Amino acid sequence: MTLDGLEYDRPARIVAVAWERLASDEAKRLRALGVDEGAELAVIHRGVFGTRDPLALRLGNMTIALRRSHALAIEVELLDGASHEAAA
């Protein structure tokens, strides 16, 4: 599933990023923020208007905003609640 389809506050791990779908400067910025394979995150807010842009993500101790178009390039897998709570 892509990050765009992740349910609110559901812990997930990034399994792949389609970097070629992003502009090189955007890809560089996301990597600098820690958005890469293996990172654990959760969607904590979505925009309320038609596009549901932007998404706010909890990534480690940070909250970052991400465009929906970027979220569509990020493949995630769900984490079970037990492993998420153990990491917290």
C-alpha positions as CSV (number, residue, x, y, z in Angstrom):
1,M,0.0,0.0,0.0
2,T,1.2,3.5,-0.6
3,L,1.6,6.0,2.2
4,D,-1.5,7.9,0.9
5,G,-3.7,5.0,1.8
6,L,-2.4,4.6,5.4
7,E,-5.0,5.0,8.1
8,Y,-4.8,7.7,10.7
9,D,-2.3,7.0,13.5
10,R,-1.5,3.5,12.2
11,P,2.2,2.6,12.5
12,A,3.9,1.6,9.3
13,R,7.4,1.1,7.9
14,I,8.6,2.3,4.5
15,V,9.5,-0.6,2.3
16,A,10.2,1.2,-1.0
17,V,10.4,4.7,-2.4
18,A,9.9,5.4,-6.1
19,W,12.6,8.1,-6.2
20,E,12.3,8.4,-10.0
21,R,8.8,9.8,-9.5
22,L,10.1,12.7,-7.5
23,A,12.0,15.8,-8.6
24,S,15.7,15.4,-7.5
25,D,15.6,18.3,-5.1
26,E,12.4,16.9,-3.5
27,A,14.0,13.4,-3.2
28,K,17.1,14.9,-1.6
29,R,15.0,16.9,0.9
30,L,12.9,13.8,1.9
31,R,16.1,11.7,2.3
32,A,17.6,14.4,4.5
33,L,14.5,14.3,6.7
34,G,14.8,10.5,7.1
35,V,12.1,9.4,4.6
36,D,13.8,6.2,3.3
37,E,13.4,2.5,3.4
38,G,13.1,1.1,6.9
39,A,11.9,4.3,8.5
40,E,8.8,3.9,10.8
41,L,6.1,6.5,10.6
42,A,2.4,7.3,11.1
43,V,-0.1,9.7,9.5
44,I,-1.2,12.1,12.2
45,H,-3.2,14.6,10.1
46,R,-4.7,15.0,6.6
47,G,-5.8,18.1,4.9
48,V,-9.6,18.3,4.8
49,F,-10.3,19.7,1.3
50,G,-10.7,17.7,-1.9
51,T,-7.1,16.6,-2.4
52,R,-6.5,15.7,1.3
53,D,-3.2,17.7,1.0
54,P,-1.0,17.9,2.9
55,L,-0.4,14.9,5.1
56,A,1.4,15.4,8.5
57,L,3.6,12.5,9.5
58,R,5.2,11.4,12.7
59,L,8.7,10.3,11.8
60,G,10.7,9.6,14.9
61,N,10.5,12.7,17.1
62,M,9.6,14.9,14.1
63,T,6.4,16.0,12.5
64,I,6.8,16.6,8.8
65,A,4.3,17.7,6.1
66,L,4.2,15.8,2.9
67,R,2.3,16.3,-0.4
68,R,-0.1,13.6,-1.4
69,S,1.8,13.2,-4.7
70,H,4.9,12.4,-2.7
71,A,3.0,10.0,-0.5
72,L,1.9,8.1,-3.6
73,A,5.6,7.3,-4.4
74,I,6.2,5.7,-0.9
75,E,5.3,2.1,-0.3
76,V,4.6,1.1,3.3
77,E,3.8,-2.0,5.3
78,L,1.7,-2.0,8.5
79,L,3.4,-2.7,11.8
80,D,1.6,-4.5,14.5
81,G,0.7,-2.5,17.7
82,A,3.0,-4.6,19.9
83,S,6.2,-3.8,18.0
84,H,5.2,-0.1,17.7
85,E,4.7,0.2,21.5
86,A,7.9,-1.6,22.3
87,A,9.8,0.9,20.1
88,A,8.1,3.9,21.8
